[in-house]
Amino acid sequence: MNQLHVCQAGDFCAVNDLDAISRHLDTPETVVWLDLESPDDEEIALLQREFNFHPLAIEDAVRDHERPKIERHTDYYLLIFYAASYNGANGGSAGTGDTNGGDDAKREPQIDLRQLSIFVGKNFIVTIRRQSIPQVAETMARWRMPTMPLGNSVSGVLYGLLDTIVDDYFTLMDQVAEWVEDLEDLIFSRERQDAIQEIFSVKKDLLLFRRVVAPERDVLNVLLRQEVPFVQPGELVYLQDVYDHLVRVTDSIDLYRELLTSAYDSYLSIQSNQLNQLVKALTLASIILMSASLIAGIYGMNFENMPELAWRWGYPMALGMMLGVGVGLALFFHSRNWW
């Protein structure tokens, strides 16, 4: 759904005629916000005609999977940011170990990233997205409220968008924390093989998320360090708050990745310990069987002068010796806590 909203001296209105953008841009004390979802060729041509955006900037804005960045042009800026949410419907749950039918190649990321391209000028802001992004509608509703931190200005809209997107990162990280805790519990259950597959999947999702958050810090750093025309010096403290939140999110991502690495190391330790226990049990059993085989080998040589060969109780005695040696060795191993 494409929307054009105009704020003139504090009065808001929705405009259906997109060809009237240039007229509103020329009106004093007016802020124009154009929101486009999956723009077609006609709407892309409108961006170049009404706002005089560079074709390469438009190409970056409408193309998917762009790296988060900020570009400075003659009288406007282009920002690429990403909204993120937990997509528990795709892929498996850590509690069940289900990874989409067991085929990890078909597993979709559980962290859903949606690109938001933002053109910002002196009195306009243009947002472009391929999919629905709830943070845009939320910011648009806040924009109309008198409690908007920076008022109805372009910097207020930009701050509202970035702040809403980054605040939702914390909700995502809370869900990731529960996700990691479930995996840690699964490590010590009988479904460890499923857990190890999920650990690698979660680490991959967190890596992709970090590749988004880290460049976004650079975007905020540019807004803070450079003299951006539409951001007043007194408004920088708000952008600094968003920057601090991104730093906290980055630290949380690194922390959970380290926890997953520790969980993987714990998995390997458990597997190694189980293997050692199995090898030890087989070794002790082999010692007992070798002792019994020694007795059987001696009495299986069939020399003529072996005194027990003609003895009536020779066979029961040999079996008793084997049993006695086996029980004796088992008791000895048990006393040393080897068994």
N, C-alpha and C positions, 0 to 999 in steps of 0.2 A: 504494500500500500504506500503510495507516494503522497506526501503531505507538505504543504507550504504554509508556514505560520509567520505572521508579521506582528511585531510589537512596536507600536508607535506611541511614544510618550507614556508608556505604561499600559496602554490599551492593546489587548490581544485580539487577533482575528485569524480565522483560517481562510485561505485564498485558494480558489479552485483554478483560477486562470494562471497557469505557469508562465505565460508569455508576458505577464505584468510584473515580472521580477525586477527588471531594470528600472521600471518606474518607481517601485518601492525602494530600491537601492538609492535612488537619487533624492528621496524624501528625507529631510533632516530628522534627527532623533528617532530613526527607525532601525530596528534590528530584524533581519530576515533569516529564517531557519527553513531550509529545504531538506526534507528527508526522503531519500530514494531507496526503494528496495528492489533489487534486481532490475536496474534501469535498462531499457531497450535502446536501440540506436537513436531513436528520435529524442529521448531524454538525454542521452550522452551529447548529442548535437546541441541541445538546449544549454547544457553546462558551458560549452565553449562559446555559445552565442551570447548568453546573458551575463556570464561571470568572466568571460575571457580567460578561462583556464587553459594552460598549456596542454597540447594533446598528449605528451608523455606523462604529465601529471594525472590526467584523466585515465590513461591506460593503467598506471600503477594503482589508481583508486578502485577500478572496477575488476582488476585481476585478483584471483584468489591466491592465498598462501604467500602474500607479500610479507617480507620481514618488517617488524615494527620499526618505524623510523619517523623522522620529521624532515621535511624539505622546505627550504625558504625560496619563495619566488618573489616577483617584483612587489606585489601588493597583497599577497596572501601566503598562507602556510598550508602544507599538506601533512597531516598526521595519520599514521597507520597504527591502530590499537586493536586489542583483541579482548572480547568478552569471553569469560570461561565459566563453565558450570559442570557439575558432576552428572555424568550420563550413565546412571546405574542400570538402565534398561539394556544397554549394549554390553556385550562381554559377560563374564561370569561374576558371581559374587564370591568374595574371599571366604565367606563362611561355608560355601558348598564346594568350592574348587572347580566349578563349571566354567570352562573357557570356550563358550560358544561351540558346544558339541565336540570339544577336544581338539579342534583344529585351530591352532594359534594363528595360522596365516590369515584366517578369516575373522579374527577377533577385531572389533572396532574399539578405538580408544575410549576409556571411560571418562576422560576429561575432554569435554566438548569445547573446542575453540572456534569462535566466530569472529571474522574480521570486520572491523569498522573503520572506514576511511572518512577522515574529517578534513574538509577545507575550511579554513578560518581566515576571515578578512576583517577589515575595520568595522563593518556593520553587518556582516553576514556570516553564517555558518551553514555548511552543506555536509550532511552525513549520508554515506553510501554503504549499503550492506547487501549481502546476498541472501541472508536468512533473517528471520525475526530475531531481534535482540531486545529483550525486555527492558534493559537499562535505558534505551533510547526513549521509550514511552514513559518510563518513570521520571527521567530528567525533564521531559517535555511537560509533564504534569507539575513538577516542582517549579519549573520556569514561570508558571502562571501564578505561583503563590508569592505573597509579599515577604515571606520568610526566606527567600532565596538568598544565600550568603552574600553573593556579589551583585544582587539585583538582577535586572533584565538585560545586562550587557552581554556582549559576545564572550568576554572573559568569564562571566558568570555561567553561561551555557557550557563553555568548554570545561570549566572546573566541575560543574555538576556532572557532566558525562564521565570524565576521568575518575572523579571521586566515587561515583556509583559503581563503575566497572571494577575499580580496585577494591572497594569494600566487599564486593561479592567474592573476591578472591579469598577472603578470610573464611567465608562460609564454605567454600570449596576445600580449603585446607583443613577445616574441622572434619569434613567428611573423609578426607584423605587420612587424617589421624585415626579415625575409627577403622578405616580400611586396613591400615598398617597394623593396628592392634589385633584385628581378626586374623591377619596373616601370621603374626607372632604366635597367637594361640594355636593356629593350625599346624605350625612347625612341630609342636609337641604332641600332636594327635596322630592317629593312624593314617591320615590322608596327606602325609608329607610330600608325596610325589606331586599331588595337585598343587600344594602350596608353593613348591619351587617354580612351577610354571607361572603361577600368578605373581610371584615376586618379580620375575623378569618383566612381566607385562606392566606391572605398576611402575617399576623403575623406568621403563621406556616412556610411559605416559608422563611421569614427572620430568624426565629429560626434555620432552617436547614442550612441556609447560614452562620450564626454565628458559628454553630458547626464545620464548615469547616475553617473559617477565624481565629478563636481563636487558634486552634492547629498549624496553619501555622505560627503564630507569634512565637510559641515555636520552630518551625523548624529553622526560621531565627535566633532566639536567640542562638541556639546551634551553628550555623555556625559562629556567631559573637563572642561567648564566648569561644569556644574551638579552639584549634590549629588544623585546618583542613589542611592537607598537600597540597592540590591543590589550596588553597586560600592564596595569599600572604598578609602580613600585610597592604600594601598600597591599596589593593583591598577591604578591609573591609568597606570602606566608601560607596561603591556602594551597598553592601548588607545592610548596615545601612539605606540607602535610601529606599530600598524595605521594610525593617522592619517598618520604619516610615509610609509608605503608608498603610501597613496593620493595623497599629494602627488607622490611620484616617478612614479607611473603617469600622473597628470595632466600632468606635465612631459613625459613620453615621448610622450603623445598629441599635445601641442602641437608637439613636435619633429618627429614624423613627418608631421603635417599641413603644417608648413613645408617639409619635404623634398619632399612631393608638390607643393606650390605651386612650388618651385624646379624640379622635374621638368617641370611644366606650362610654366613659363617657358622652360625649355630646349627643349621641344617647339616652342613658338612661335618661338623664335630659329632653330631648325633649319628650320622651314617658311619663315620670312622669308628666311633665307639662301639656301635653294633657289630661292625666288621671285626674289630679286635676281640670282642666277646665271643663271636662265632669261631674265630681262628683259635682262641685259647681253649674253647670247649672241644674243638676237633683235635687240638694238640694233646690235651689231657686224655681224651678217649683213645687217641692213637697210642699213647704210652701204655695204657692199660691193656689194649689189644696186643701190643708188641710183647708185653710181659707174658701174656697167655700164649702167644705164638712161640715164644722161646721154649716154654715147657713142651708144647705140642711138637716143636721141631726136634727137641732132644729125644722124645719118645717115639718119634717117627723115623729114626735112623735105622732101626731093625737090625742092629748088630746081634750076632748069636749069643754073646756073653753078657748081654744086658740082663741084670738079675730080675727086673720087674716084668720082663716079657712073658714069663711063664707063671707069674704070680696071679692068683685068682682075683685079688683086689687091686691089681695094678691100674686098671682103667679108671675105677672110681677114685683111686688116690690121685691120678693125674688131673682129673676133672676138679677134685677138691683143691688141689694146689693152684690151679688156674683161678678158681673162684676166690680162694683166700688171698692170692696176690692182688687180684682186681679189687676186692673189697678193701684190702689194706692200703693200696695206693689211693683209692677214692677217699678214705678217711684221712689220709695224710694231706691230700690236696685240700680237703675241706677244712682241716685244722689251720692251714696257712691262708685261708680265704682265697684260694685260687679257683675254687669250684663254686 
